[in-house]
Amino acid sequence: MRSISVFALVWLGALASGCTVIDGEPTDEQGDCLVGYITPTVHVRDVDGRSICDASVVAREGGYEVALTRQGTCGAYRLPDRRGIYAVTVEAPGYRRAVREGVRAGLDSYAGYGCAGPPSSKTDLEVRLEAETPECDTSAALSFLVDLRDEAGAPVCDARVVVRDGAFVQELRPSPAPGASCFWDGPAERPGSYEVTISKPGYETIVLPSVVVTKAAGACHVTPAKIEAQLAPAETPPAGG
């Protein structure tokens, strides 16, 4: 009996299944190869290429939907063992949602024989998520929150508060809050390291050399500097002195 090669058996099997042969390679009507199955992996990373471990990845095709399971590697999610062309939606806390259309999974491959027809899905899919920028309101945030008290512990809202950062100098405006501290704010939010001077007639002047106002990356407004201070009565010079 004449021997038949493995390649010939595969080729004959393709013919028996009703597929066509293009340039000596078995394919189906769409030109996809008929031997083996390819299931790519979705790799989820941020824009700098770092893996995101807590993503939610969902693949959809028509009425079929499946949440992808995470592989052992952080940020790697396996596509379903089901032939189809999917829309893949990727979400993660703190990042913008991303959708990739036309992701091929479970498609037959005929690797190693120069398969004719459309490319197979041998290549894994990488999805890079952009950090989510919060929607900012139009109101300005306070740059300073000053809890200023007199010697009896009562709130003081009529002191003079001046902030300096290099050549930048600004006198803050007080906004009393009944029974609590005063909010002191300038015309604009401005991160910086400030020298803060607090003065009021009849009291010792307070100088705070380094009060920091910060603004986080992607934040809408600055994080106000919180100051707690107590005014002390100025010493009265001795009579006749």
C-alpha positions as CSV (number, residue, x, y, z in Angstrom):
1,M,0.0,0.0,0.0
2,R,1.3,3.4,-0.9
3,S,2.0,5.6,2.1
4,I,0.1,8.9,2.5
5,S,1.7,11.8,4.2
6,V,0.1,13.7,7.1
7,F,-0.1,16.8,4.9
8,A,-2.0,14.8,2.3
9,L,-4.4,13.5,4.9
10,V,-5.1,17.0,6.2
11,W,-5.6,18.2,2.6
12,L,-8.0,15.3,1.9
13,G,-9.9,16.0,5.1
14,A,-10.3,19.5,4.0
15,L,-11.8,18.4,0.7
16,A,-14.1,15.9,2.5
17,S,-15.5,18.8,4.6
18,G,-16.6,20.6,1.5
19,C,-14.0,23.4,1.6
20,T,-12.1,24.6,-1.4
21,V,-8.3,24.5,-2.0
22,I,-6.5,27.7,-3.0
23,D,-2.9,27.5,-4.2
24,G,-2.7,24.0,-2.6
25,E,-4.0,25.2,0.8
26,P,-7.3,24.1,2.3
27,T,-9.6,27.0,3.1
28,D,-13.3,27.6,3.7
29,E,-15.6,29.9,1.7
30,Q,-14.2,33.0,3.5
31,G,-10.6,32.0,2.8
32,D,-9.9,31.2,6.4
33,C,-7.5,28.3,7.0
34,L,-9.0,25.0,8.3
35,V,-6.3,23.5,10.5
36,G,-6.0,24.4,14.2
37,Y,-7.5,27.1,16.3
38,I,-6.0,30.3,17.4
39,T,-7.2,32.1,20.7
40,P,-5.3,35.3,21.1
41,T,-4.8,37.1,24.5
42,V,-5.8,40.7,25.2
43,H,-3.1,42.6,27.1
44,V,-4.3,45.6,29.0
45,R,-1.8,48.4,29.7
46,D,-1.7,52.1,30.4
47,V,-0.2,54.6,28.0
48,D,3.3,54.0,29.4
49,G,3.1,50.2,28.9
50,R,2.5,49.2,32.5
51,S,0.0,46.3,32.9
52,I,-3.4,47.0,34.5
53,C,-4.4,44.2,36.7
54,D,-8.0,45.1,37.7
55,A,-9.5,45.6,34.2
56,S,-12.9,44.3,33.1
57,V,-12.7,42.9,29.5
58,V,-15.9,41.8,27.7
59,A,-16.1,40.3,24.2
60,R,-19.4,40.6,22.2
61,E,-20.5,39.2,18.9
62,G,-24.2,39.8,18.1
63,G,-26.2,38.4,21.0
64,Y,-23.2,36.5,22.4
65,E,-21.3,38.2,25.3
66,V,-18.6,36.8,27.6
67,A,-16.4,38.4,30.3
68,L,-12.9,37.3,29.6
69,T,-10.9,35.5,32.3
70,R,-7.6,36.8,33.5
71,Q,-4.6,34.7,32.8
72,G,-1.8,34.1,35.3
73,T,-0.1,37.2,34.0
74,C,-1.3,40.6,35.3
75,G,-3.2,42.4,32.6
76,A,-3.6,39.4,30.3
77,Y,-7.1,38.2,29.4
78,R,-7.9,35.2,27.1
79,L,-10.4,35.5,24.3
80,P,-13.1,32.8,24.1
81,D,-12.5,29.4,22.4
82,R,-15.3,30.3,20.0
83,R,-15.0,31.2,16.4
84,G,-16.0,34.8,15.8
85,I,-15.2,38.4,15.1
86,Y,-15.7,40.4,18.3
87,A,-16.0,43.8,19.7
88,V,-13.9,43.9,22.8
89,T,-14.7,46.5,25.6
90,V,-12.0,47.2,28.2
91,E,-12.7,49.2,31.4
92,A,-10.6,49.8,34.5
93,P,-11.1,52.2,37.5
94,G,-9.4,55.5,36.8
95,Y,-9.2,55.0,33.0
96,R,-11.2,55.8,30.0
97,R,-13.2,52.9,28.4
98,A,-11.7,51.5,25.2
99,V,-13.5,49.4,22.5
100,R,-11.7,47.4,19.8
101,E,-13.8,46.2,16.9
102,G,-13.1,43.3,14.5
103,V,-11.1,41.2,16.9
104,R,-10.8,37.7,15.4
105,A,-10.8,34.8,17.8
106,G,-11.2,31.0,17.4
107,L,-10.4,31.4,13.7
108,D,-8.9,28.4,12.0
109,S,-5.2,28.6,11.1
110,Y,-3.0,26.7,8.8
111,A,0.3,27.9,10.2
112,G,3.5,26.9,8.5
113,Y,2.1,26.3,5.1
114,G,1.6,29.8,3.8
115,C,-2.1,29.7,4.2
116,A,-4.1,31.7,1.5
117,G,-6.9,34.1,2.5
118,P,-7.3,36.6,5.3
119,P,-4.6,36.7,8.1
120,S,-5.3,34.5,11.1
121,S,-5.5,35.8,14.6
122,K,-2.1,34.6,15.8
123,T,-1.2,38.1,17.1
124,D,-2.3,39.0,20.6
125,L,-4.2,42.2,21.1
126,E,-2.8,45.1,23.1
127,V,-5.1,47.7,24.5
128,R,-3.6,50.8,26.1
129,L,-6.0,52.8,28.4
130,E,-5.8,56.5,28.9
131,A,-6.2,57.9,32.4
132,E,-9.6,59.4,33.0
133,T,-9.8,63.1,33.5
134,P,-12.6,64.1,35.8
135,E,-15.3,66.6,34.7
136,C,-14.4,69.8,36.4
137,D,-17.0,72.2,37.8
138,T,-16.8,75.9,37.0
139,S,-16.4,77.0,40.7
140,A,-13.0,77.9,41.9
141,A,-11.6,76.0,44.9
142,L,-10.1,77.6,48.0
143,S,-6.4,78.0,48.1
144,F,-6.2,78.4,51.8
145,L,-8.3,77.2,54.7
146,V,-7.4,79.2,57.8
147,D,-8.6,78.3,61.3
148,L,-7.6,81.4,63.2
149,R,-8.5,81.9,66.8
150,D,-8.0,84.6,69.5
151,E,-6.7,84.0,73.0
152,A,-10.1,82.9,74.2
153,G,-10.5,80.3,71.3
154,A,-13.1,82.4,69.4
155,P,-12.8,82.4,65.6
156,V,-11.1,85.5,64.1
157,C,-12.2,86.6,60.6
158,D,-10.9,90.2,60.5
159,A,-7.2,89.6,60.5
160,R,-4.9,90.5,57.5
161,V,-3.5,87.4,55.8
162,V,-0.8,87.9,53.1
163,V,0.9,85.1,51.1
164,R,4.2,85.4,49.3
165,D,5.8,82.9,46.8
166,G,8.9,84.6,45.3
167,A,7.7,87.7,43.5
168,F,4.1,86.7,43.9
169,V,2.3,88.5,46.7
170,Q,-1.4,88.4,47.5
171,E,-3.6,89.5,50.3
172,L,-6.4,86.9,50.9
173,R,-10.0,87.6,51.4
174,P,-11.8,86.2,54.4
175,S,-15.2,84.5,54.0
176,P,-16.7,83.8,57.5
177,A,-18.3,80.5,58.3
178,P,-20.7,80.9,61.3
179,G,-19.3,79.2,64.4
180,A,-16.3,77.8,62.6
181,S,-13.1,78.8,60.8
182,C,-12.7,81.4,58.1
183,F,-12.0,80.5,54.4
184,W,-9.3,82.7,53.0
185,D,-9.0,82.8,49.2
186,G,-7.2,84.8,46.6
187,P,-8.5,85.7,43.1
188,A,-7.0,82.6,41.5
189,E,-5.9,79.1,42.4
190,R,-2.2,78.9,42.4
191,P,0.0,76.0,43.6
192,G,3.2,77.0,45.3
193,S,5.2,77.2,48.5
194,Y,4.2,80.3,50.4
195,E,5.3,82.4,53.3
196,V,2.1,83.4,55.1
197,T,1.9,86.4,57.4
198,I,-1.1,86.9,59.7
199,S,-1.5,90.2,61.5
200,K,-4.1,92.0,63.5
201,P,-3.8,95.2,65.6
202,G,-3.2,94.4,69.2
203,Y,-1.8,91.0,68.5
204,E,1.6,89.5,67.7
205,T,2.2,88.9,64.0
206,I,2.4,85.3,63.0
207,V,4.8,84.3,60.1
208,L,4.6,80.8,58.6
209,P,7.7,80.4,56.3
210,S,6.5,77.4,54.2
211,V,2.9,76.6,53.5
212,V,2.3,74.5,50.4
213,V,-0.6,74.6,48.0
214,T,-0.6,71.5,45.7
215,K,-2.5,70.4,42.7
216,A,-2.5,66.7,41.7
217,A,-2.0,65.6,38.1
218,G,-5.3,65.5,36.4
219,A,-7.1,67.2,39.3
220,C,-9.7,70.0,38.6
221,H,-8.6,72.2,41.5
222,V,-5.8,72.8,44.0
223,T,-5.7,71.0,47.3
224,P,-6.0,73.9,49.8
225,A,-3.4,74.5,52.5
226,K,-4.9,74.1,56.0
227,I,-3.6,76.5,58.6
228,E,-4.5,76.4,62.3
229,A,-3.1,79.4,64.3
230,Q,-3.9,81.3,67.5
231,L,-3.3,85.0,67.9
232,A,-1.5,86.1,71.1
233,P,-2.1,89.6,72.5
234,A,0.9,92.0,71.9
235,E,2.9,92.8,74.9
236,T,2.0,96.1,76.4
237,P,5.2,98.2,76.9
238,P,5.7,99.3,80.6
239,A,4.2,102.6,81.6
240,G,6.7,105.4,81.1
241,G,9.0,103.1,79.2
